[in-house]
Amino acid sequence: MPKPLTKEQMEAFEKLSSVSKRAAFLLGIGVTAELDVEEGDFTFHAYVGDMCLPITGASRLTTIERGTTWLQEKSKETEEGNQ
């Protein structure tokens, strides 16, 4: 099971008002991956703390890379939309 975000981290996260700021905050904590078994298949899910991201992969490394890229894209999308 992933290590939960601290109370301070959750409070800071909840105060952030945009997707871009939240994504940057989560990137600062770092993406991890945990193995899950779904319907007989072994799949890794991306996490930041105990927050599950909507990213999966066949290996831990691939899942972490995909999760990191996804957060980077979320951060840039919102920033570009505000310019």
HELIX and SHEET records of a PDB file:
HELIX    1   1 LYS A    7  LYS A   15  1                                   9    
HELIX    2   2 VAL A   19  ILE A   29  1                                  11    
HELIX    3   3 ARG A   60  ASN A   82  1                                  23    
SHEET    1   A 3 THR A  32  GLU A  38  0                                        
SHEET    2   A 3 ASP A  41  VAL A  48 -1                                        
SHEET    3   A 3 MET A  51  GLY A  57 -1                                        
END                                                                             
